């Protein structure tokens, strides 16, 4: 039986686009998508409903499809996890253990698990944040991701588990809705710009954060998994960088296409989360080890987001 790939948390912002890309590369039937909820968009390949905290259900799917590679994207994001810390911790940690243990027991061969810039904290250098630095996260999400990094490294050293990870910055794409993260304003702002010509931002105008266009994030994810085992020198998680901008900078870019767009500010609890994160990221380890580089900047991103969202919003209105 052919070896197959399982994407867990496939209905989320990253999963939606990752599944699409992996199916282009490996064929629809060889990439199994799974989530606790039904997919947002029609599937061109197998889908399994999966509660990742249910070990037996996970093992059943792995055995049914002869899964050898797992992309574990299921997680409770920063802003959502702050409202339910115990559940955030449980989901983010035990989902990882369930998958790491399958690799430890030699049932699967390779794991991708995403970390995040949330592993950094207010004591981390905010400009050009290095790969190795002080990490004192102040959110449940950040604490769970930092802990996860340590466990990934441990399972690699102790049991030879081939686990690979990148620290995603804020991710921006047009194919799925924002998922409850602090950086999700940068997705929502485009929807509101087209539909309302205005946006009320929950972060202050000069809050600069590292961001990345979704195509770059998918490229990084697949690149690190394709890299030779010997090229992966870091088994906790790699820094990767795309671009950095603030709400006022993204608003200025949008105004070039929508001159009557207005932004206003009503700061909430997410401001404190954002201020604890880096403003820019040093990703030279990823560049050196597995030749990572980003393709998109802010103006390119803005053009793509507006063009594609206008199309999808117009087609919805016409149906």
ABEGO torsion letter per residue (X at the ends): XBBBBBBBGAABAAAAAAAAAAAAAAEAAABBBBBABBBABBBABBBBBBBAABAAAAAAAAAAAGBABBBBABBBBAAAAAABAAAAAAAAAAAAAAAAAAAAAGABABBBBBBBAAABBAABBABGBBABBBBBBABAAAAAAAAAAAAAAAAAAAAGBBBBBBBBBBBBBAABBBAGBAAAAAAAAAAAAAAAGBBBBABBAABBBBBBBAAAAAAAAAAAAABBAAABABABBBBBBBBBBBAAAAAAAAAAABAABBBBBBBBAAAAAAAABBABBBAAAAAAAAGBBBABBAAAAAAAAAAAAAAAAAAAAAX
